């Protein structure tokens, strides 16, 4: 029995020694007390971001995630639902305990904006402001507004910028129906307090005006704004090539001269009378000199001008009486004139490659050039002079030079007729001057050449 007890004691002693050795070895290994770090990733409008967090410690975001038009609500571990890790102020809701790298998802809520309605002169509906969310639908706004003392102004909708007429960003139409969501273009127009003002806008009512011949044949149609003057609206409308001057509401009826304030059917009454005439052509001078009397009757000069009628004169709003005098039939339309080019100037001797611009001396004819007042001017490319004499004996003059420069055959261009309001015309004298270069083979085949200046004139006498 004692022998068994001794064996047991020896075994126990050996086990104690082994345990002590193991305990000693374990105590010699230093403990790993360094904090563990992990990475949190998330993304927003500006790109991908990450922060380093410590296991068991709270954390925060240095910069809050952003999304245009939206407010940051926090970071979650799922795009929908899930657990919130970070609050809207960027602070974690609890120490980090996941023990691994994770991806979180920012969540946003649409910002609220206030829309203020400015009715201007229109009658208010009582709705002055509404609240909308960014990228949200805009509700129907007040429609079919009116201005008490301006019945002719039609409501066209709600706009971002103020003013009567339809310009700028149109948000709602005349029916109040929104034409867009509250998008970035509207948000960018808001004040710093996220307030947007919309303005009620109006434009003049539009009417359809149909223009007819006296027999009821349609000439043209136009869309006209309220209040426009008929003379401007109908300007340029012609009948058989002649401008219509007056209109009536019925064929051959009373002249209509009111503003446009309704849909109309108008019938032509008077047309602009025109009179076209050729000039009396006189040779003025050739390169032998500029004395008007010296060369006027030279036969060869006149022969060389045959067929060279350069321009004709068209007179508007005149009628020729049986006695040969002229009258102005429509007093509201003054006399006007134009010249029409009759020749292809590029193929005529006029202004040829050898032609020169000649200074006309002041003493050509009693201080004037060929009975005009174009003193000291140049006529190489044509000039005109008009003298209007009134019944009280006074007169007015006008002139211009280089009138044929660049003109083509068949082209017409206006010339200014000097008139004075409330003065009756007695005569109108029109003079056109130009230079022609001519040449012909002479003796022994030697060519001669000559520059000659020509005066074309006509005079109209009025009753």
Secondary structure, DSSP 8 states (H G I E B T S, - for coil): -HHHHHHHHHHHHHHHHHHHHHHHHHHHS-------EEEEEEEETTEEEEEEEEBTS--B-SS----TTEEEEEEESSSSS--EEE-TTSBBSS-B---S-EE-EEEEEE-EEEEEEE-TTB---S--EEEEETT-B------S--BTT-TTEEEEEEESS-SSSS-S-EEE-TT--B-SBS-HHHHTTS-TTSEEEEEEEEEE-EEEEEEE-TTS-EEEEEEEETT-BHHHHTTT-EETTEEB--EESSTT--B--SB--S-EEEEE--B--EEEE--EEEEEEETT---HHHHTT-HHHHHHHTT---EEEEEES-EE-TTS-EE-S-TTS--EEEEEE-S-GGGSSTT-TT----B--TTSBTTBBTTBS-TT-B-TT-EEEEEEEETTS-EEEEEEE-TTTT--TT-EEEE-----TT--EEEEEEEEEEEEEEEEE-GGG-EEEEEEEEEEEEEEEB-
